[in-house]
Amino acid sequence: MTILVINSGSSSLKFQVIDSENEEVLAKGVCERIGIDGRFTYRTRTGISLKEAVPMKNHTQAVHTLLDTLADPEKGVIKDFREIDVIGHRLVHGGEKFTGSVVITDEVTQAMTECNDLAPLHNPANLVGVEACRKLMPDTLMVGVFDTAFNQTMEPKAFLYGLPYRYYERHRIRRYGFHGISHKYVSRRAAEFMGQDPGRVKTIVCHLGNGASICAVKYGQVVDNSMGFTPLEGLVMGTRCGDVDPGALEFLAKKENLDFAQVLDILNQESGVLGISKNFSSDFRELKDAEIKYNDQAALAREIFAYRVAKYVGSYAAAMNGVDNIVFTAGVGENDSDIRMEICSYLEYLGITIDEVKNRDEAEAFRISDGSSRVNVLVIKTNEELEIAREAAEVARMYH
Ligand code: ADP
């Protein structure tokens, strides 16, 4: 099947065309600055590459642009957009309603709209992408793949906060967890790489990017995820604070004369390693370079980041009563061998020993623990688009 994967944001729309038989990416690109001026970047497997200004007033025009290009006789990879069998949409928040991927129907978009206030920045933007595709390709099957769905196997003991239960009953205030598409892909790829049955292993996935989360996956099912009601909870991230005592926030608001929206902006945009490094950078490469040049604040930011990751890994090993695989993924996890080393230095009690040479490898998947390590420590490149394509193909196969 030929699958078009769409990841629609408020002003950008990323896409990939994937052949589900051999899992090859035929073309990929991004429409940016939608509603502003419009920029189109596109690359094919055969080496065609475009980067141009294309006016895009809205998402429908963006989808129009990408379909025209995909079916262009010179630049394209298909003859006609009808060759696209399924569109797989990345959808951020499915609340408690969606525990797996679904064919997008009117009921589904309605149910998603009801989740809008759980993800006010993401869900409406995702839905705009769905509507744009519907308008231009009304007969093409569309599948929604949720970032929250994989985490829906969490039990109440993991997903409930210590708040009055009525707030869960009334408003569904609970922990949802995010990055589910990545955690699913990476935990399975790790088992495949190690020749294990995913239904028999305990895996901790450390998705360390600008947004970062850790997920405990036991026998193929999520036991816990460090992100909560929103992606603010858990690890110290690029610009997000992670776990903070809510009492400190009221104190901060009073002292600085801030309202709730302003406090949330600080927690989302000005905190994390950016805030700790005194606004030096949220980029781990820049922090590493600065650390080498004795920037103490940058060093402190990286130290706090690594310490928090190690604390979560320890707590998830406890939550699963053991761990077989620990996997690093996403921008920082895949590329920053120093931070991996620092995190693993806290984990010797688990019987983990790292091979420093292997740790500097750069493959799509590799093991960094040595032969005597009691836990496998791996680095795996995440591939959310491929996971979406796989899910879309599977749902389509069951549908037909
Ligand atoms: P997101 O998808 O959340 O935007 P990514 O997974 O793309 O994030 O990760 C972005 C982060 O990865 C940035 O902080 C960047 O500094 C970091 N990163 C990318 N390459 C490297 C590298 N070679 N060394 C250290 N950090 C890196």
Residues whose N, C-alpha, C, O or C-beta is under 5 A from the ligand:
A	BS01	ADP	L208 G209 N210 G211 S282 D283 F284 R285 A330 G331 V332 N335 D336
